[in-house]
Amino acid sequence: MADCLRHRRPFHGSRVIAVEGMPPTADHLAMGILVNNLPNVDMYMYAVGMPGDPKKVTMSLNPVNKGGSSVKGNKPFTEMSDDQLQDLFHPGKKGRFAQKVVVEEYEVPLTTGDLMLKYNPALKAILIAKVDIEGHEGHFLKGSQNLFSKYPPCIMTIDLILEWLERAGTPVEEILDLLTGWGYGNVPTAANLMASNEKGKTKTLRQKNFTACLERVEANFQENLIAESREAGAPGHAVLGDIQAGEARAKELDALLLRS
């Protein structure tokens, strides 16, 4: 996505904001950003939560699927005994045929969406968001009240796994009320989620007034670009100049394609 945003109209100057709390995964992501020379990624190596959460949390690394790692307590595997882990991840394998299962734990600093917004104005112009944090979605939303009430992403894909949200102390009913109050349409009911299969618990929501959301995102995006240019102190707004040059080049290429 970051690579596409650098080279595709009308997204010149756009950024990806990545939040990854699990240290081994964050290290991998950071190396990918550096190796691929992607300066348009803002990366936060934090867990996200809500006011009142501790400043640090324990995260458990899923030994089979790193993407399934979570804050300790949100998912059953994070609190299982060795035998239970063995049965879960390597069922039927015992004795010398068994591969020992180890769940590594990491102490991770925690921030909130509203704190990120306070120090990074790019969050005022989020077009699309993916919120998939293994049961901590409710903590993130409750810690992002200012962000979502003023600058909600126009499109948001979010995981709503009832068991994990409940274990995290954020019942799904509370989350659905927040999403509706922030102007999202097609918000499911708790009954709908209960009756859904695993894939059906991942929902893509859109702002009801989608056109107004797009206009607001575009206005904030342009405002951020101008502010960045002024901070850089470059004459003639270098950031905007680079964007305009890129768009001019894209038009040239389009013309060549049409002639071909």
Backbone torsions as a table, in degrees:
resi	resn	phi	psi	omega
1	MET	NA	-43.3	-179.5
2	ALA	-61.4	-39.8	-179.9
3	ASP	-66.3	-42.9	178.5
4	CYS	-62.4	-41.4	-177.4
5	LEU	-65.4	-25.5	179.8
6	ARG	-74.3	-28.0	-167.9
7	HIS	-121.3	-4.6	-174.8
8	ARG	-109.2	133.4	171.2
9	ARG	-73.1	148.3	-2.4
10	PRO	-96.2	34.8	-169.6
11	PHE	-100.7	7.2	-179.7
12	HIS	-53.4	131.2	-179.9
13	GLY	92.7	-5.7	-179.6
14	SER	-77.7	162.3	-176.2
15	ARG	-131.4	159.4	168.2
16	VAL	-106.8	132.4	175.4
17	ILE	-108.5	113.1	-175.7
18	ALA	-111.9	132.0	178.3
19	VAL	-121.9	118.5	-178.2
20	GLU	-139.6	112.8	-175.8
21	GLY	-85.9	-32.6	-175.0
22	MET	-71.9	113.8	-172.1
23	PRO	-52.0	-48.4	-179.6
24	PRO	-61.2	-38.1	179.0
25	THR	-69.7	-40.6	179.0
26	ALA	-62.9	-40.3	177.9
27	ASP	-61.1	-44.4	179.7
28	HIS	-61.2	-45.6	179.9
29	LEU	-62.9	-43.4	-179.1
30	ALA	-62.1	-41.4	178.7
31	MET	-65.1	-38.1	177.9
32	GLY	-62.9	-40.0	179.0
33	ILE	-63.8	-44.3	-177.9
34	LEU	-68.5	-47.1	-176.6
35	VAL	-63.7	-35.3	-178.6
36	ASN	-90.7	5.1	174.7
37	ASN	52.7	60.9	-177.6
38	LEU	-113.2	88.3	-177.5
39	PRO	-74.9	-8.8	-176.1
40	ASN	-98.2	35.6	174.6
41	VAL	-120.9	123.9	171.0
42	ASP	-97.6	116.7	-174.3
43	MET	-112.5	130.7	178.1
44	TYR	-115.6	115.5	-179.3
45	MET	-93.4	65.6	-176.6
46	TYR	-137.3	156.5	158.5
47	ALA	-81.1	159.9	178.0
48	VAL	-119.0	144.3	-177.5
49	GLY	-151.1	-154.5	-176.0
50	MET	-127.9	165.5	177.8
51	PRO	-55.4	137.4	-177.3
52	GLY	96.6	-17.9	174.7
53	ASP	-69.7	154.0	176.1
54	PRO	-63.3	156.8	-179.3
55	LYS	-70.3	-18.7	175.3
56	LYS	-135.0	145.7	177.2
57	VAL	-128.7	160.0	175.2
58	THR	-93.6	128.0	175.8
59	MET	-111.8	141.5	-178.6
60	SER	-107.6	125.9	-179.3
61	LEU	-83.0	119.9	176.6
62	ASN	-65.6	122.4	-173.5
63	PRO	-72.7	-13.6	-178.4
64	VAL	-108.9	-39.2	-177.2
65	ASN	-132.6	101.5	-176.8
66	LYS	-59.0	-31.5	178.4
67	GLY	-67.0	-14.2	178.7
68	GLY	-96.3	10.9	177.5
69	SER	-67.6	157.1	-177.0
70	SER	-156.8	168.8	170.3
71	VAL	-61.4	136.2	-177.4
72	LYS	-58.0	131.1	179.9
73	GLY	103.9	-23.8	-177.8
74	ASN	-72.4	-30.9	-177.0
75	LYS	-126.6	146.7	-174.5
76	PRO	-54.9	-38.9	-174.0
77	PHE	-61.7	-23.7	-175.8
78	THR	-71.2	-11.8	-177.6
79	GLU	-126.9	17.9	-177.2
80	MET	-86.3	155.3	173.3
81	SER	-75.2	170.3	-179.7
82	ASP	-59.4	-43.4	-179.0
83	ASP	-65.0	-40.8	178.8
84	GLN	-64.8	-39.7	177.8
85	LEU	-63.1	-41.4	179.6
86	GLN	-60.5	-44.8	-179.8
87	ASP	-66.7	-33.3	-178.2
88	LEU	-73.7	-47.4	-172.1
89	PHE	-94.3	-26.2	178.6
90	HIS	-136.1	65.1	-177.1
91	PRO	-61.0	138.6	176.2
92	GLY	82.1	-4.7	-178.7
93	LYS	-103.2	114.2	-177.7
94	LYS	-126.9	168.1	174.7
95	GLY	58.2	-134.8	-174.8
96	ARG	-71.9	-12.9	177.8
97	PHE	-87.3	-8.0	-174.7
98	ALA	-84.8	141.3	172.5
99	GLN	-99.8	121.8	-175.1
100	LYS	-62.0	132.0	180.0
101	VAL	-99.0	125.2	179.0
102	VAL	-125.6	128.4	175.4
103	VAL	-102.5	106.1	179.2
104	GLU	-76.4	145.2	-179.7
105	GLU	-121.5	145.3	-177.8
106	TYR	-134.3	138.2	173.0
107	GLU	-88.3	124.0	-169.7
108	VAL	-125.7	134.9	175.4
109	PRO	-67.2	151.2	-176.1
110	LEU	-122.0	139.8	174.5
111	THR	-130.1	-176.6	177.8
112	THR	-127.1	161.0	176.5
113	GLY	-61.3	-37.1	-179.3
114	ASP	-68.6	-33.0	176.0
115	LEU	-69.2	-39.6	176.9
116	MET	-62.1	-42.3	178.3
117	LEU	-60.7	-40.8	-177.6
118	LYS	-58.0	-37.2	-174.7
119	TYR	-105.7	-4.7	-178.9
120	ASN	-137.2	97.2	-177.1
121	PRO	-64.4	-12.0	177.2
122	ALA	-60.4	-24.1	180.0
123	LEU	-71.2	-8.5	175.6
124	LYS	-76.8	-10.1	-173.4
125	ALA	-130.0	51.4	179.1
126	ILE	-87.2	118.5	178.0
127	LEU	-83.8	-49.1	-176.4
128	ILE	-131.7	136.3	177.9
129	ALA	-130.4	144.8	172.6
130	LYS	-120.9	120.0	-177.5
131	VAL	-116.4	99.5	-175.4
132	ASP	-137.8	84.5	-172.5
133	ILE	-128.2	37.4	165.4
134	GLU	50.9	52.8	175.5
135	GLY	98.2	-12.8	-178.7
136	HIS	-96.2	11.6	179.4
137	GLU	-57.7	-41.2	-179.5
138	GLY	-64.4	-41.1	177.6
139	HIS	-61.9	-43.0	179.6
140	PHE	-61.6	-47.5	-177.5
141	LEU	-63.8	-40.3	-179.5
142	LYS	-70.3	-22.7	175.8
143	GLY	-92.7	9.8	-177.5
144	SER	-131.0	34.7	-175.8
145	GLN	-62.2	-43.2	179.8
146	ASN	-66.4	-43.5	179.0
147	LEU	-58.1	-51.1	-173.6
148	PHE	-78.5	-26.3	179.0
149	SER	-76.5	-28.2	-178.1
150	LYS	-106.5	-37.3	-172.1
151	TYR	-132.9	53.0	-177.5
152	PRO	-65.7	139.9	173.6
153	PRO	-56.6	142.5	-178.1
154	CYS	-68.0	-34.6	177.4
155	ILE	-130.1	134.4	179.1
156	MET	-140.0	126.3	171.1
157	THR	-99.9	126.6	-173.9
158	ILE	-138.9	140.5	174.8
159	ASP	-86.9	132.4	-179.7
160	LEU	-129.3	75.5	179.9
161	ILE	-90.3	110.0	-170.3
162	LEU	-55.8	-45.9	-176.7
163	GLU	-61.6	-44.9	-176.8
164	TRP	-68.2	-41.4	178.1
165	LEU	-61.9	-40.6	179.2
166	GLU	-64.1	-44.0	179.5
167	ARG	-62.8	-30.5	-179.5
168	ALA	-83.0	-1.6	178.2
169	GLY	82.9	20.0	179.6
170	THR	-129.6	80.9	-178.9
171	PRO	-53.6	144.9	-172.6
172	VAL	-61.1	-31.2	-179.2
173	GLU	-58.6	-40.1	178.3
174	GLU	-62.3	-41.2	-177.6
175	ILE	-67.0	-42.3	-179.5
176	LEU	-64.0	-38.5	177.1
177	ASP	-62.6	-42.4	178.1
178	LEU	-60.8	-46.4	-177.1
179	LEU	-62.7	-41.4	178.1
180	THR	-64.4	-43.6	-179.8
181	GLY	-64.2	-25.3	179.6
182	TRP	-88.7	8.7	171.6
183	GLY	93.1	12.8	179.0
184	TYR	-83.8	139.4	174.6
185	GLY	-93.5	177.1	179.8
186	ASN	44.7	36.0	174.3
187	VAL	-73.7	127.0	-177.2
188	PRO	-72.4	166.2	171.6
189	THR	-91.9	164.2	177.1
190	ALA	-62.0	-37.6	179.3
191	ALA	-64.2	-39.5	178.5
192	ASN	-62.3	-43.4	179.8
193	LEU	-66.1	-38.6	-179.5
194	MET	-62.3	-35.5	-177.5
195	ALA	-84.9	-7.5	-175.8
196	SER	-84.7	154.0	171.4
197	ASN	-77.5	-177.7	-174.7
198	GLU	-58.7	-44.9	-179.7
199	LYS	-65.4	-32.2	-178.3
200	GLY	-70.2	-10.9	178.7
201	LYS	-89.1	0.1	171.1
202	THR	-99.4	116.7	-173.2
203	LYS	-116.8	139.8	172.5
204	THR	-107.0	118.6	-175.3
205	LEU	-112.6	147.3	177.6
206	ARG	-124.4	147.8	172.8
207	GLN	-62.6	135.6	-178.9
208	LYS	-59.5	-45.7	176.3
209	ASN	-93.0	77.2	-171.1
210	PHE	-67.5	-40.6	-179.3
211	THR	-61.9	-44.1	179.2
212	ALA	-64.1	-36.2	179.2
213	CYS	-65.3	-44.7	179.1
214	LEU	-61.0	-42.1	179.5
215	GLU	-64.2	-40.6	179.5
216	ARG	-66.6	-42.4	178.0
217	VAL	-61.7	-44.8	-179.7
218	GLU	-62.5	-43.2	-179.4
219	ALA	-63.5	-44.0	179.5
220	ASN	-68.2	-35.2	178.1
221	PHE	-62.5	-47.7	179.8
222	GLN	-64.8	-39.1	178.2
223	GLU	-61.4	-41.8	178.4
224	ASN	-63.9	-40.7	179.8
225	LEU	-61.4	-44.8	-179.9
226	ILE	-63.5	-42.5	179.7
227	ALA	-62.9	-41.2	178.9
228	GLU	-63.7	-39.9	-179.8
229	SER	-63.6	-42.3	-179.7
230	ARG	-66.3	-40.1	179.8
231	GLU	-65.1	-35.9	-179.7
232	ALA	-68.9	-21.6	179.1
233	GLY	70.4	18.8	-178.4
234	ALA	-83.8	133.8	179.8
235	PRO	-64.6	140.5	175.6
236	GLY	73.6	21.2	178.8
237	HIS	54.5	79.5	-174.4
238	ALA	-60.1	-39.1	-177.6
239	VAL	-62.5	-49.0	179.4
240	LEU	-64.4	-36.1	178.3
241	GLY	-62.1	-42.5	178.1
242	ASP	-62.7	-40.0	-179.8
243	ILE	-64.6	-46.1	-179.0
244	GLN	-63.4	-39.2	178.0
245	ALA	-63.6	-41.0	178.4
246	GLY	-63.8	-39.4	179.1
247	GLU	-67.9	-38.1	177.6
248	ALA	-62.6	-43.1	179.1
249	ARG	-64.0	-39.6	178.9
250	ALA	-62.6	-38.3	178.0
251	LYS	-65.0	-39.2	177.3
252	GLU	-60.2	-44.8	179.7
253	LEU	-64.7	-40.6	177.5
254	ASP	-60.3	-41.3	179.9
255	ALA	-64.4	-39.4	177.7
256	LEU	-62.2	-42.4	180.0
257	LEU	-63.3	-40.6	179.8
258	LEU	-64.7	-41.8	178.7
259	ARG	-63.8	-38.8	178.6
260	SER	-62.4	NA	NA
